[in-house]
């Protein structure tokens, strides 16, 4: 949509240029806010568990194995 609007902007009209720049900066701001929220949500989800303090986890495969074991236990207890 922004690319389409870029072609439609009248480059001689200052109001069109200003409106396009404000729209572009607003869209960029929304993207940055969503990325920061997702980062915060990621840390909240994975840092609060006991898995983060487990000294037996040396690599990502160990971490994934622990998570899958934890999910299996959660599913069994939820039945």
VEXTORBA-312423 format. One line per 5 residues: their letters; for each residue x, y, z of N, C-alpha, C, O. Coordinates in pm, 1 decimal. Each point is the difference from the previous one (the first is absolute). Layout:
a	X,Y,Z,X,Y,Z,X,Y,Z,X,Y,Z ~ ...
// end
This chain:
xxxxx	83.0,-118.8,0.0,-83.0,118.8,0.0,87.7,125.5,0.0,-27.2,96.5,-71.5 ~ 133.7,-99.9,153.7,88.8,116.5,3.2,70.7,21.8,-133.4,24.8,113.8,-39.6 ~ 7.2,-222.0,-28.8,63.2,12.2,-132.0,-97.9,61.7,-99.0,37.4,86.5,-79.1 ~ -162.2,-130.7,83.3,-103.2,57.0,-87.2,-18.0,149.1,28.5,-8.5,81.0,-92.3 ~ 2.8,-45.7,220.4,-15.5,141.1,36.1,120.9,82.5,-41.5,-13.6,117.8,-32.9
xxxxx	131.8,-178.9,34.3,120.2,71.7,-42.4,-12.0,43.7,-145.5,41.4,110.1,-36.1 ~ -98.7,-197.5,-47.5,-17.6,35.7,-140.9,-111.8,101.5,-19.6,-0.3,72.3,-99.5 ~ -94.7,-65.6,192.5,-114.3,90.3,-13.0,25.7,138.4,62.0,-77.1,93.1,-23.4 ~ 182.7,-79.1,100.8,27.8,127.4,66.7,38.8,105.2,-104.2,83.9,-22.7,-87.1 ~ -148.4,137.7,100.0,35.0,113.8,-84.7,123.2,65.6,61.1,-7.1,58.0,108.3
xxxxx	118.0,-67.1,-176.9,127.0,46.9,56.9,10.1,152.1,6.7,89.4,53.7,65.3 ~ -179.3,14.2,-131.4,-0.6,146.0,6.9,-84.6,49.4,117.4,12.3,115.5,40.8 ~ -97.2,-201.2,13.3,-89.1,36.6,109.2,66.5,-36.9,133.7,22.6,-117.4,29.1 ~ 7.7,218.4,50.0,67.3,-22.7,128.5,-87.5,-79.1,96.6,52.0,-77.2,80.6 ~ -183.9,95.1,-87.1,-90.8,-71.9,87.9,3.9,-151.2,-30.0,-3.5,-81.7,92.0
xxxxx	10.6,45.9,-219.4,10.2,-141.2,-36.6,129.8,-60.4,52.0,0.0,-109.8,55.7 ~ 110.0,181.5,-73.8,130.0,-50.7,46.2,1.9,-14.9,151.3,47.7,-101.1,51.5 ~ -98.8,200.0,20.2,-2.9,-4.4,145.6,-90.4,-113.3,49.0,35.7,-71.4,93.6 ~ -151.0,54.9,-155.4,-91.0,-107.9,37.4,62.4,-137.0,-22.4,-15.2,-89.7,83.0 ~ 84.8,73.4,-193.6,64.6,-128.8,-28.2,111.0,-28.0,101.3,13.6,-113.0,47.1
xxxxx	64.6,213.3,-13.6,109.0,-19.1,97.0,-57.1,-33.9,137.8,53.5,-86.9,68.9 ~ -161.0,154.1,-27.9,-62.6,-29.8,129.1,-55.3,-141.8,0.4,15.5,-71.9,98.7 ~ -79.6,30.8,-207.3,-52.4,-136.5,-10.0,112.8,-102.2,5.4,-13.2,-103.0,66.0 ~ 122.7,129.9,-133.7,114.6,-90.7,-0.9,62.9,-11.4,139.1,33.5,-110.0,44.0 ~ -17.5,221.8,24.5,56.6,-2.7,135.0,-94.1,-68.3,99.2,45.3,-70.1,90.5
xxxxx	-175.5,90.3,-107.2,-97.2,-66.4,87.9,5.5,-150.6,-18.6,-0.3,-74.8,97.7 ~ 5.4,30.1,-221.7,6.3,-143.1,-28.4,129.4,-59.6,56.7,-1.4,-109.5,56.3 ~ 111.4,180.7,-71.1,127.5,-45.9,54.8,-7.2,-8.2,152.0,50.7,-95.4,59.0 ~ -112.3,193.0,4.6,-15.3,-0.7,145.4,-82.5,-117.9,47.7,33.3,-62.5,100.7 ~ -141.5,31.3,-172.6,-83.8,-113.6,37.5,78.8,-129.7,-12.6,-10.1,-86.6,86.9
xxxxx	88.4,71.6,-193.1,81.5,-119.9,-16.3,102.2,-14.8,112.0,19.6,-109.9,51.9 ~ 44.7,218.3,-14.8,99.7,-4.6,107.2,-65.8,-36.9,132.6,54.5,-80.1,76.0 ~ -170.1,137.3,-48.2,-71.4,-31.1,124.5,-40.2,-146.7,3.7,11.1,-64.3,104.4 ~ -58.0,10.0,-217.3,-38.6,-141.1,-3.9,120.3,-90.7,19.9,-11.0,-102.8,66.9 ~ 125.1,138.4,-123.2,121.4,-80.6,17.2,44.4,2.5,145.7,35.1,-104.2,55.4
xxxxx	-36.2,220.6,7.0,40.3,10.0,140.0,-95.7,-75.1,91.4,43.4,-60.7,97.9 ~ -173.0,63.6,-128.2,-96.8,-74.1,80.2,22.2,-150.2,-15.0,-6.7,-74.2,98.0 ~ 33.3,29.5,-220.5,24.8,-142.9,-22.4,126.4,-44.6,72.6,5.6,-110.8,53.4 ~ 95.0,196.2,-51.4,124.3,-32.3,71.2,-27.1,-12.1,149.9,47.9,-92.9,65.0 ~ -124.1,186.3,-11.3,-33.3,-2.6,142.8,-83.4,-123.2,33.4,22.0,-64.6,102.4
xxxxx	-116.9,32.8,-188.4,-85.0,-116.4,20.2,81.6,-128.9,-6.6,-24.9,-93.3,76.4 ~ 120.8,87.8,-165.9,87.5,-116.7,-11.8,78.2,-21.0,129.6,7.2,-111.6,51.3 ~ 51.0,218.8,1.2,78.6,-12.0,122.8,-87.6,-35.6,119.1,42.2,-74.6,88.3 ~ -162.3,126.9,-85.5,-91.9,-32.3,108.7,-39.0,-148.0,-4.1,-14.0,-64.1,104.1 ~ -3.3,11.3,-223.4,-44.5,-138.6,-13.4,109.6,-100.2,32.3,-27.6,-102.3,62.7
xxxxx	150.9,128.8,-103.5,105.2,-99.6,11.8,98.6,22.1,114.1,76.0,-91.4,32.1 ~ -74.3,207.6,29.6,94.9,24.0,108.7,-58.0,-27.9,137.9,75.2,-8.1,97.1 ~ -203.6,-6.5,-85.9,-59.6,-19.9,132.3,2.4,-144.8,44.5,-21.6,-28.4,117.8 ~ 47.1,-63.2,-208.5,-4.0,-141.3,36.4,129.8,-43.7,66.8,99.1,73.1,1.7 ~ -102.2,-192.4,52.5,118.9,-57.0,61.9,102.8,-42.1,-103.9,115.1,-27.5,34.0
xxxxx	-155.5,22.3,-158.9,91.2,-41.4,-105.5,114.4,99.4,-19.0,109.8,-39.5,-39.4 ~ -133.3,166.2,66.4,103.7,101.0,-18.4,112.0,-15.3,102.6,113.8,38.4,-27.3 ~ -143.9,-93.7,144.8,101.3,-15.8,103.7,60.1,-140.8,2.0,83.9,-28.7,85.3 ~ -124.3,-58.9,-176.1,47.7,-137.7,-2.4,144.0,-3.5,-52.2,26.2,45.6,-111.3 ~ 66.3,-98.9,189.8,140.4,-2.7,-39.3,30.1,-112.9,-98.3,109.3,-3.5,-56.5
xxxxx	-203.4,-89.1,34.5,22.7,-111.9,-90.2,-22.1,37.6,-146.4,30.0,-78.7,-89.8 ~ -81.1,196.1,66.5,-27.2,42.8,-137.6,125.1,67.8,-54.7,37.5,108.4,44.6 ~ 26.9,-173.5,-142.0,120.7,54.2,-61.0,-24.4,54.9,-139.6,70.9,90.4,-44.1 ~ -169.9,-143.5,-25.8,-26.1,44.1,-136.7,-150.6,6.2,-23.6,-79.6,-42.5,83.7 ~ 43.0,95.8,-198.1,-140.8,24.1,-30.2,-78.5,-130.8,-7.9,-117.4,-2.8,36.8
xxxxx	179.1,-104.9,-83.7,-68.7,-128.6,-8.2,-43.2,-48.9,136.6,-108.8,-55.5,14.9 ~ 194.2,75.9,86.0,-35.5,-38.8,137.0,-119.8,81.4,49.5,-89.5,-52.5,66.3 ~ 90.0,179.3,-99.2,-108.7,89.1,41.4,-130.9,-42.0,-65.7,-104.3,-3.2,65.3 ~ 109.6,-29.1,-195.5,-120.5,-42.9,-70.7,-52.0,-131.8,55.8,-121.1,-19.9,10.5 ~ 211.9,-69.7,25.1,-40.5,-127.3,58.5,-69.9,22.3,134.0,-102.4,-62.4,27.9
xxxxx	156.8,149.8,53.7,-62.1,30.5,129.3,-138.5,61.8,-19.5,-94.3,-32.8,72.0 ~ 83.0,123.8,-171.7,-129.8,62.0,-26.0,-102.3,-103.1,-46.6,-115.3,3.4,43.0 ~ 156.4,-94.7,-130.3,-94.5,-100.8,-47.8,-41.5,-92.9,113.7,-116.1,-40.1,7.7 ~ 210.2,5.3,81.0,-35.0,-82.6,115.8,-97.5,72.9,91.3,-93.7,-59.9,52.7 ~ 116.4,190.0,-34.2,-87.9,79.6,85.4,-138.8,10.3,-61.6,-100.2,-8.1,71.0
xxxxx	93.6,26.1,-203.7,-130.6,7.6,-67.6,-74.7,-132.7,9.2,-121.9,-1.6,17.5 ~ 194.3,-109.5,-29.0,-62.8,-131.4,12.8,-58.3,-19.8,139.3,-109.9,-53.4,15.1 ~ 184.1,96.9,86.7,-50.0,-11.6,137.0,-121.4,88.4,22.5,-93.5,-39.6,69.7 ~ 93.7,159.7,-128.3,-113.6,90.2,12.9,-124.6,-57.6,-65.1,-110.3,12.7,53.2 ~ 128.2,-76.5,-169.4,-114.9,-59.8,-69.2,-56.5,-116.8,80.1,-121.7,-16.6,8.6
xxxx	209.8,-64.4,49.9,-46.8,-114.5,77.2,-74.2,44.5,125.8,-101.2,-59.7,36.6 ~ 150.0,162.4,28.4,-65.2,46.5,123.3,-129.9,74.9,-31.3,-87.0,11.2,86.3 ~ 73.7,39.3,-207.1,-121.4,73.4,-37.8,-114.7,-90.0,-36.2,-113.0,47.8,-10.1 ~ 136.1,-176.8,-10.3,-106.8,-92.5,-40.7,-87.7,-37.5,113.4,-94.4,-77.0,-17.8
// end
